[in-house]
Amino acid sequence: MDPDVRAKLIESLKARSWTDTDAEQVAGRVEALYEREAGEWKVVLWEIAGGEQNVYIVSRKVDGPSVFDSPLQARARDVAGALNEIETT
């Protein structure tokens, strides 16, 4: 991940009321798997153990690699939204 993209991701998450620490930790997680390519980032529900636990993943495709996951849908939406904003600018 380009350092500018990482910085933009952190700033975008902080603008969504994330703490500095949380935004930096997420940027580190995303950075490890992020690749810029065609397609919009989406939030996909992944059910674990027959629906006993849900995880929301951020991926370009339903069956594609995920750059972030969270049990909180709002957190996953923030990350997907921030990535989409960054890639359209």
C-alpha positions as CSV (number, residue, x, y, z in Angstrom):
1,M,0.0,0.0,0.0
2,D,1.3,3.4,-1.0
3,P,2.1,5.5,2.1
4,D,-0.3,8.3,0.8
5,V,-3.1,5.8,0.6
6,R,-2.4,4.6,4.2
7,A,-2.4,8.1,5.5
8,K,-5.7,8.9,3.6
9,L,-7.3,5.8,5.1
10,I,-6.3,6.8,8.6
11,E,-7.6,10.3,8.1
12,S,-10.8,9.1,6.6
13,L,-11.5,6.7,9.5
14,K,-10.7,9.5,12.0
15,A,-13.2,11.7,10.2
16,R,-15.7,8.9,10.9
17,S,-15.0,9.3,14.7
18,W,-12.4,6.5,15.0
19,T,-9.7,7.0,17.5
20,D,-6.1,7.5,16.3
21,T,-5.1,4.2,17.6
22,D,-8.0,2.2,16.1
23,A,-7.5,3.9,12.7
24,E,-3.8,3.2,12.7
25,Q,-4.3,-0.4,13.7
26,V,-6.9,-1.0,10.9
27,A,-4.6,0.7,8.4
28,G,-1.9,-1.8,9.3
29,R,-4.2,-4.7,8.8
30,V,-5.6,-3.4,5.5
31,E,-2.1,-2.5,4.3
32,A,-0.9,-6.1,4.5
33,L,-3.6,-7.3,2.1
34,Y,-4.6,-4.3,0.0
35,E,-4.1,-4.2,-3.7
36,R,-5.5,-1.5,-5.9
37,E,-7.6,-3.0,-8.7
38,A,-11.0,-2.5,-10.4
39,G,-14.1,-2.9,-8.4
40,E,-15.8,-1.4,-5.5
41,W,-15.2,-2.5,-1.9
42,K,-18.2,-4.2,-0.3
43,V,-19.2,-5.5,3.1
44,V,-20.1,-9.1,3.1
45,L,-21.7,-11.1,5.9
46,W,-19.9,-14.2,6.8
47,E,-21.7,-16.6,9.2
48,I,-19.6,-18.8,11.4
49,A,-20.7,-21.9,13.2
50,G,-24.2,-22.1,11.6
51,G,-25.0,-18.5,12.3
52,E,-24.0,-18.5,15.9
53,Q,-21.5,-15.7,15.2
54,N,-21.3,-13.2,12.3
55,V,-18.3,-11.5,10.9
56,Y,-18.5,-8.7,8.4
57,I,-15.7,-8.7,5.9
58,V,-14.5,-6.0,3.5
59,S,-13.8,-7.4,0.1
60,R,-14.2,-6.5,-3.6
61,K,-16.0,-9.8,-4.4
62,V,-18.1,-12.2,-2.3
63,D,-15.6,-14.9,-2.7
64,G,-12.5,-12.6,-2.9
65,P,-9.8,-11.9,-0.4
66,S,-10.8,-9.8,2.6
67,V,-8.7,-6.8,3.8
68,F,-10.6,-6.3,7.0
69,D,-13.2,-8.1,9.2
70,S,-15.2,-7.2,12.2
71,P,-18.1,-8.4,14.2
72,L,-19.5,-4.9,13.9
73,Q,-21.2,-4.1,10.6
74,A,-20.7,-0.3,11.1
75,R,-16.9,-0.7,11.4
76,A,-16.7,-2.8,8.2
77,R,-18.9,-0.2,6.4
78,D,-16.5,2.6,7.5
79,V,-13.5,0.8,6.1
80,A,-15.2,-0.1,2.8
81,G,-16.5,3.4,2.5
82,A,-13.1,5.0,3.2
83,L,-11.3,2.7,0.7
84,N,-13.9,3.5,-2.0
85,E,-13.5,7.2,-1.4
86,I,-9.7,7.0,-1.6
87,E,-9.8,5.0,-4.8
88,T,-12.2,7.5,-6.5
89,T,-10.0,10.5,-5.8
